[in-house]
Amino acid sequence: MFFFFLSSSGVFGESVSVMEGDSVTLHSDLTEIHEDDEIVWEYGAEKSLLAQINRAARIFSTYNGPDERFRDRLKLDKQTLSLTITNTTTQHAGLYKLKIHRIKLSSKTFNVSVYARLPVPVISSNSSQCSSSSSSSSSSSSSSSSSQQNCSLLCSVVNVGHVTLSWYKGNSLLSSISVSDLSISLSLPLEVEYQDKNSYSCVLNNPISNQTTHLDITQHCHTCSGTAALIFFYYLLT
């Protein structure tokens, strides 16, 4: 099974990103382990004990952590003492610290971000376009024809957080909106011409994944009479 995660180093330790449901390994990078070394893994500001190793005392244990959130999820490598968290959830995000008690104390910090799996963006047409067109039927024929040549679309997602929603024309970014809140709904409008032959797509992404929905203009864009053939007929007459 393939597990996707990203890692980078910074001032506050190593930053690691993982998709919810996947596994992530926090590498100890220990090149030498002494028999009398006392090594612990801790989690969070409360420094909850996750693992403890002391070969001289024959201690090699993992713990369930706060609220039992790590139950049946921790794997400790006996050779490297790297820690793996399996089946991650957003509850497993936060700071992890590896402490090595030798002649002096040394440590290594990890900042883990867990991202929820992304939904597929949904593209819909703006039904209010026809009602507004009908209410303005007394306007000039030229302005009426112009308004009916455009199609109003909306790309939407629900229950997302820490994401960006974008419209693309080919590979060119047209518009985007970003949020950092959790469990929020997003919508992004787009207006295109009925006869537009360009490729459009709506993309939802976070730092480690994305979901894309491609626009089918013939499926989503219809004239108010319900047929694109009338638009084609209009162009033949003009």
Summary of the structure (lengths in Angstrom):
residues: 238
radius of gyration: 27.4
end to end distance: 59.8
largest distance: 91.9
contacts: 654
relative contact order: 0.14
helix: 15%
strand: 47%
